């Protein structure tokens, strides 16, 4: 399993699963800190890679270098703290690579878009953020509709109230979006979302294509 994940600051640690991970970001400090966060026996599976996901030429090189290093691309994870341009550009380049690869058990590759509950609602965030997340919903579904028959599997997850560098700390989120904690009484944790990511990207989930999976502690039901 060979993956490109962007950005590094949102990377789910998949090194222990046997996956080769290329973690990309535009910040050197975040990339430099990654190896220290990975257990020693898995470091050879991690490639920190500086790349602007909105730059087409840079993403083309990223895909080439990933395939040169690991032989194949299996999963693209457009991770936290990206909006629409980055996932659009990386999806385009991933699709091109996937189409050039042989089918493995009827499958060429997975695209996982980390979206937000703002992709389904209008009052979860500001206008620009909300519009970009609605765009990601459309990108996920459209890519599945056009390329699902050719062995490409795009899926999206919809995290709820979760501390990030954009959203602020737990106190800020609890104050601004108390309804996000209405059913569970707590915020979404990255580790819990990571488990969903791993399941959705596994070979056993090939029947899920074009779907949007909520990871919001029940916020969508409120």
SVG drawing of the C-alpha trace seen along z (x, -y; Angstrom):
<svg xmlns="http://www.w3.org/2000/svg" viewBox="-31 -34 45 44">
<polyline fill="none" stroke="black" stroke-width="0.4" points="0.0,0.0 1.6,-3.2 0.1,-6.5 0.5,-10.3 -0.9,-12.3 -1.2,-16.0 -0.7,-18.0 1.8,-16.5 0.3,-18.3 -2.9,-16.3 -1.2,-13.0 -2.8,-9.9 0.0,-7.6 -0.4,-4.6 3.2,-3.5 2.3,-0.7 -0.1,0.8 2.7,1.7 1.8,-1.2 4.5,-3.3 3.6,-6.9 4.6,-10.1 3.6,-13.0 3.6,-16.3 3.4,-19.9 4.7,-23.3 6.2,-23.9 9.7,-22.5 9.3,-22.5 6.4,-20.1 8.1,-17.8 11.3,-17.8 9.4,-16.8 7.6,-13.8 10.4,-11.2 10.6,-11.7 6.9,-10.9 7.2,-7.5 8.4,-4.4 12.0,-3.5 11.0,-0.2 8.6,-2.1 10.8,-5.1 11.8,-3.5 8.2,-3.6 7.9,-7.4 9.0,-9.9 8.5,-13.6 8.1,-15.6 7.8,-19.4 5.1,-20.3 2.4,-22.9 -0.7,-20.8 -2.2,-23.7 0.8,-23.7 0.2,-21.4 3.8,-21.0 4.9,-20.3 2.2,-17.7 3.1,-16.0 6.7,-15.7 5.3,-14.4 3.5,-11.6 6.5,-10.7 8.8,-10.7 6.3,-8.6 6.1,-6.0 9.8,-6.0 10.4,-5.4 7.7,-2.8 6.6,-1.5 3.0,-2.4 0.4,-4.8 -2.6,-3.2 -4.1,-6.0 -4.3,-9.8 -5.4,-11.3 -6.3,-15.0 -6.0,-15.6 -6.8,-18.4 -6.2,-22.1 -6.7,-22.0 -9.7,-23.5 -10.6,-23.0 -7.7,-23.8 -5.3,-21.4 -7.6,-18.4 -8.7,-19.2 -5.1,-19.4 -3.9,-16.3 -7.0,-14.3 -6.3,-15.1 -2.8,-13.9 -3.7,-10.8 -6.4,-9.8 -3.8,-10.1 -1.4,-7.8 -4.2,-5.4 -5.3,-5.0 -1.8,-4.1 -1.6,-1.3 -2.8,2.3 -6.0,3.3 -5.4,5.2 -8.5,7.2 -10.5,4.8 -9.1,1.7 -6.6,-0.9 -6.5,-3.4 -8.4,-5.3 -8.9,-9.0 -9.9,-10.0 -11.0,-13.6 -11.2,-14.9 -14.0,-17.3 -16.1,-18.7 -19.7,-18.8 -19.6,-22.3 -19.8,-20.4 -23.5,-19.6 -24.5,-22.6 -24.5,-26.4 -23.9,-27.5 -20.9,-25.5 -18.2,-28.0 -17.6,-31.1 -18.8,-31.5 -15.4,-30.8 -14.7,-27.7 -18.3,-26.4 -18.2,-26.9 -14.9,-25.1 -16.2,-22.1 -19.4,-21.9 -17.0,-21.9 -15.1,-19.0 -18.4,-17.0 -19.0,-17.6 -15.5,-16.7 -15.7,-13.4 -19.0,-12.4 -18.1,-13.5 -14.8,-11.7 -16.6,-8.5 -19.2,-8.8 -16.7,-9.2 -13.9,-7.0 -15.5,-4.4 -16.1,-2.2 -12.4,-2.3 -11.3,-1.0 -10.8,-4.3 -12.6,-4.8 -13.1,-8.3 -14.6,-8.6 -15.0,-11.5 -15.2,-11.8 -17.1,-14.6 -15.4,-15.4 -17.3,-17.4 -16.1,-19.8 -12.3,-19.0 -9.4,-21.1 -7.1,-22.0 -4.7,-24.9 -7.6,-26.6 -10.4,-26.0 -8.5,-26.8 -8.4,-24.9 -11.1,-22.8 -12.4,-25.8 -13.0,-27.9 -14.9,-25.1 -17.0,-24.3 -18.0,-27.9 -18.7,-28.5 -20.3,-25.2 -21.9,-23.7 -24.3,-21.8 -21.4,-19.8 -21.1,-18.2 -24.9,-17.7 -25.0,-14.0 -21.7,-12.9 -20.6,-15.7 -17.1,-15.8 -15.2,-16.9 -14.0,-14.6 -10.5,-13.3 -8.0,-12.8 -7.2,-9.3 -10.8,-8.3 -11.0,-9.8 -7.8,-8.1 -9.3,-4.7 -12.1,-5.5 -9.6,-6.6 -7.7,-3.3 -10.9,-1.3 -12.2,-3.2 -8.8,-2.9 -8.5,0.8 -9.0,3.4 -12.2,4.7 -14.0,1.4 -14.0,1.6 -17.8,1.6 -17.8,-2.0 -17.4,-4.5 -18.5,-8.1 -19.8,-8.0 -19.5,-10.7 -19.0,-9.2 -19.8,-11.4 -17.2,-11.3 -18.9,-14.0 -20.1,-12.4 -23.6,-12.6 -23.7,-16.3 -25.4,-15.7 -28.4,-14.2 -29.0,-17.3"/>
</svg>
